[in-house]
């Protein structure tokens, strides 16, 4: 049996890095979107830096997640052609990453130009949050967390 507390087991597992890292951008992005909607609803401009910094960390956390996901595919499946849920997970994962960066860019641009945030960012944030949620849901099936029974 594998020792779960052995650093070698944790650091050298071929798939574990993706499974561990993926939670950071998910949580950070959804938290930022929640704060952004709260800021819009309550008209509190003080929340803008919180949203911006949280989005920045979420966006920066996405490339390692995408890279480790691609590496897991190469190591676990030896680069075989993707199909079904795994292909959907990959496409939605990359789409989610691009949408997170788009939302970050909208906030960054508005702050840099000292403009107010565009209102069309909110539907984009909702679509991005939905893409992140569906990607995570499919990842749960792939990892065995969401399997019935």
C-alpha positions, 0 to 999 in steps of 0.5 A, spaced: 500 500 500 502 507 498 503 511 504 499 518 503 504 521 507 510 520 503 513 526 500 515 522 494 508 519 493 505 526 493 510 530 489 512 524 484 504 522 482 503 523 475 496 525 476 496 528 483 498 535 481 492 537 476 487 534 481 490 538 487 492 545 483 485 545 480 481 548 486 485 554 487 483 558 480 476 555 481 475 557 488 478 564 487 475 566 480 468 564 483 469 568 489 471 574 485 465 573 481 461 573 488 465 579 490 464 583 483 456 582 484 456 584 491 460 590 489 455 592 483 449 590 487 451 594 494 454 600 489 461 599 494 467 601 490 471 599 495 470 592 493 473 593 486 481 592 489 478 585 492 475 583 486 481 585 481 487 582 486 483 575 487 482 575 479 489 576 478 491 570 482 486 566 479 488 568 472 495 566 474 493 560 477 490 557 471 496 556 466 499 551 471 492 547 471 492 547 464 499 544 463 498 539 469 492 537 465 495 536 459 501 532 462 496 528 466 493 526 459 500 524 456 502 520 462 496 517 464 493 515 457 500 516 453 497 521 448 492 517 446 486 521 442 481 524 447 474 522 447 467 523 451 468 526 457 475 527 457 475 531 451 469 535 453 473 537 460 479 539 456 475 543 451 471 546 457 478 547 461 481 551 456 475 555 455 474 557 462 482 559 462 481 564 457 474 566 460 478 567 466 483 571 463 478 575 459 474 577 465 481 579 469 483 583 463 476 587 463 478 589 470 485 590 469 483 595 463 478 599 467 483 600 473 489 602 468 484 607 465 481 609 471 474 608 468 468 605 471 467 597 469 463 596 463 456 593 465 457 587 460 462 584 464 457 581 469 454 576 463 461 574 461 462 573 468 456 568 469 458 565 463 465 564 465 463 561 472 458 556 468 464 554 464 468 553 470 462 549 474 461 545 468 468 543 467 469 542 475 463 537 474 466 533 469 473 533 472 469 530 478 467 524 474 473 523 471 477 523 478 471 518 480 468 523 485 461 524 482 461 517 480 454 514 482 454 509 488 
